[in-house]
Amino acid sequence: MEAWSSQQLSPLYGREVFRSRAADETHARIACELKPHRSVWHRGDVDAIFCRAELSALSLCILRYGCDVDIEPDALGNFVLVQMPLRGHADIHHAGGSLQIHPGQGAVISAHKPVRLRWHADCEQLMLKIELSRLQEVARHAFPLRGADAVGEIDFEMPFRLDDTAGTQWRCMVASLASLLPAAGDAGYDARWLSHCEDNLMLYLLCHRPNSVRERHDEARHGSEAASLRQLRRAEEFMQERLDTPLSLEEVARAAGLTRRGLALLFRRYRELSPGEVLRNMRLDAAHAQLARHDGASVTEVALNCGFSHLSRFAACYRERFGHLPRETARH
């Protein structure tokens, strides 16, 4: 089954910019429409077609050369280019290696890395030209980073599939965007809403295709996660070592390197309890373990040893946690 239907792309084919059977003319027109580049033409007859629809930060394009041609645009500069063969195949040579893409696949060419392309004679591609600054803006909101990790250049893993779940949804979104192109004489849709649709397409690409921004964000998040878990461990160890000592939450927070509010948020996030509730449970567990040893200590002694000064409160909390009173543990 073909990845794209003629019906899906008919609005775009209806926006033909030029056709040509001359290599020089085609080179000049593509250099003007997309980016200045070098080209080397090989076997086959030139039978070029270029269609384009411009939105705000996106351009939808269809391009065919009709013969083998090498394209060397150096780095794209201020845009990234998503290439998706409709038929035939193309080669992509970049700093990370070389690959060949066919129908059912796509590739996102970064803005900042030199690239060489070989379009084979049978190749016709659907392309998305995405303004880099807009893509970076969407990335900043989706994957906030700070300092040296702030959003800069964006590299995508290549190639990507168009026939898996994520790829199928991507095709639907691209086809939907093409369907929004206004007919001749039609005022079209509100520009603000169309801009939202463009951003949504970029967001999907950033969220569902492995890329450098998402990777850096995940690494930073995991680093932050590890730091939070270390603080949690310090707080719990501090409490565990002082079960028989009156403790304030300020003391625990200082031991963990946090404010009192930060300590509360940390415990709520990882334990779904307040620090005070965790400390109380630690003391109850210690009391239960001591009573279960039957070492001759009275319930009162155990309660005091574990930081409980109010015996009635200790008994009520103990029964709530273990389902019976402290003296019943001591008897069995």
N, C-alpha and C positions, 0 to 999 in steps of 0.2 A: 504494500500500500504506500502511495506517495505521501511524503510528509506534508505537502501543500497541494491544495486543489486550485484549479484555474479560477473557480468562482471566488475563492478567498482572496486571490491576488488581482482579480480583474480591476478593482479601483486603482491599483498601482500601475498596472499595464496601460490603463487609460491616461496616464500622465507621462507619456513619452516625451523626452527632452530632445533626443536626436537618434537617427540611424545613420550608419556610414559603412561604406565598403573600402575606405581608404585608411591606411595605418596612420599616416601623418595627421589627418583630420581627427581621427578617433583619439590619438594621443593628446592632441591639443585640447580637445573638448573635455576629456576626462581630467586632465591636469587643471583645467579651469573649474570644473564642477566639483571635484573632490580635493585633489592636492597635486602640486607639481611633483613630477617623478621622472625617472628614466625608464625607458621601455625598449625591449629587444624582441622583434617579431620573428616567428619561426614558421613552420609549415602550416598550410591551410589558407583558405581565403578569408579575408576580413569580412565579417558580417556582424557588425557591432550594433547594439541597441542599448540605450540608457534611459531608464525611467526613474523619476524621482518625485517624492511628495515631501515637502518641508513642513514641519510643525514648529514648535518653539525651540526645543533643545535636541530634537530628533529629526533625522531625515530617513525616510524609507526609500531604498533604491533597488532597482534591478539592473544588472549589468551582464552583458555578453560580449565577447570579442569575436568569436567565430573561428579563431585559430590559436595556435600555441603562442603565448606571449609572456615574457618575463617582465615583472613590474618591480621597480626599486624606488620606493618613496622615502627611503631613510626612515626616520621616526615620524609618526603621524602628527605629533605636536599637540594640538589643542582638541583632539577628539580621539575616541576609541571606535573601532570598527568591528561590528559583529557580522561575520560572513557565514552564510548558510546556502550551500549548493542546492539548486532546484533540479539540476541535471548535470552529469559529468563530474569532474573532480578537479581539485586545485591543490597545489603544494604550497606550504608555508614554511619558510626558513627564518628562524629568529634566534636570539641569543641562547635560548634554552634548548634548541635542537630543531628538528624538522618533523613535519607531519603532513599527511595527506588527508583531506576532508572530502566526503562524498555526501550525496543526499541522505538525510537522516542524521546528519552531524552538523555541528557548527563550531566556530572558533571566534574568540574575542581577541582582537589584536590590540595590544597596549598602545598608549599614546607616546611613550617615551623611549621605546626600544626600537632600534633599526630592524627592518623586516624586508625580506625579499619574497615575492609571490610568483608562482608559475600558474597561469590560467591555461588549462588544456583546451584544445579545440572544441571539445564537447561541453564545455563548462558554461553554465548560466547560474548566477547567484542572486539571492535576495540578501540585501545588506542593510544594516542599521548603523547610521553614523550618529554617534552620541557625543554631545558636547562634554568635554572633560570636566569643566568647572561645575556644570550642573550635576554630573555623576558624583563628583566629590562632595557637593552640598548634600545630596541624598545620603551618601555614605556617612557623612559627619553626624547626621541625625540618627541613622540606624545603628552605627557602631562608634559611639563617642570614644575618642582617644585623646590623650594629653601629651604635651611636650614633644619629645622625639618620636613618639608613636602616632602623632597627629596624621590625619589623612593627607597623603601626598599622591605619589604615583600609584596607580592601581593595576595590578597584574592578575589575569585570570588563568586558571588551569585550562589547557587545551588538549584535545578537542572536548566538546560536550555532546551528549546524545540528545536527539529530538524525539526518540521513540520510547523513552522511559516516562515515568509519571511526571517528573519535573519538566522534561522536554515537551511532553504533550500539552501541559498547561502553558508553557512558554509560547508554543505555536498558536494556541488559542488566543493568548494575549496580543501577540503580534498581528494575527489575522483580525482581531477585534479592532486594533488601532487602525489597520488599513481600511476597515469598513466605515470608520468615522470620517474619512476624507470626504469633504463636501463635493457635490457635483457642480458642474459649471453653472454659474449664476446663483448658486445656493449660498446663503450667508454662513452656513455651517454652525457648529456648536460653539458654545461660550468658550473663549480662550482660557479662562481660569479653570474650567473643568477639564479641558484638553490637557492643560499643563499638569493637572493632577494625574491624569491617565499616563502621561509620559513618566512622571516621577514613580508611579506605581510599577511600571514596566522596569525601570532602572532598579527599583528596590527589589523586585523579584529576582533580577539577575544577580544582584549583590548577595541576596539571602540564599539562593539555591544553586549557585555556581561557585565552587571553591575559588577564592581570590585572596590577595595579600592583605587587604583591609580587614576582612573578616578574620583571617588567621591572626593578625596582630591583636585585634580586639579580643579574640578568644584566649590568646596567650596572656594578655594583660589581665583579663578576668580571672583566669586560672591562677595567676600570680597573686592577685588580690584575694582569691578564695583561700589559697594556701596561707597567706598572712593572717587572714581572719581565723582560720582553724588553729594556727599557732597561738593567737591571743586567747581563743576559747580554752585551749589546753592549759595555758598558763593560769587562767582564772580558776579553772576547775582544780588544778593541782594545788593552788594556793588555798582554796577552800577545803580540800580534802585533808591537807596537812594541819588544819586548824579547826577541826570539828568541835573541839571542846572549848574553843575560845570565842567570846562575843566578837562578831565581825560586822563592820559596816560595809555597805555597798561601795562607798568611796574607797575603802582600803582594797577591796577586790578589784575595782576598776583601775586603780593606780598600779597594782601588781600586773595587770594585763596590758598596761599602756593605753588605757581608754578613759573617756569621760564616763560618768554614771549613765548618761543617756546612751552612749555608744555601747556600753556593757549590756544594757537592757535590750537594745536592738540586736546585738550579737546573739544573746541567748534566745530571744524570740525567733530569730531566723533559723538557728540550728537545733534548738531544743524545744521550741514551741512552749517554753515556760519562762518565767521571770528568773533572774539570778537567785532571788530569795527562795523561790520554790525549788530550784535545783539544790541549793544548800540544805534546805529542810529535808529533801529526799535523801541526800547523802547522809545526813545525821540519822534519819530513820533507818536507813539500810545498815548503818554501822551499829545502831542499837539492836536491830533484829539479829545481826550476826553474833553480837556479844551475848544476847539472851539465849540464842540457840546453842551456844557452847556449854551452857549450864556449869559455869565455873564458880558458882557460889555468889556472884554479885547480885544484889537486889535490883528490882526495877528502878528504884529511886537512884541508886548509884549509877546504873547504866544511863539513865536519862541525863543526869548531871555530867557524866563523862562525855556524853555526845552533844552537849551544848544546850540541853533543854532545862530551863529553870522553873517552868510551870508544869507540874506533873499532870494536871488535868488536861492541859492543852496537848501535852506529849501523848497521853493515852488516846485522845480523840484523833489526832493526826495518825497515830500508829494504826488504829483500827481502820481508818479511811484507806490507808495504803495496803495493809496486809489482811484486812477482813476480820481481825480479832484483836483482842487487847494484849498488851505486853505481857501480863502475868500468865496468859495462856501459852505463849511461846516459852516462857520460863519453866512452866510445869511439864511440857512435853519433850 
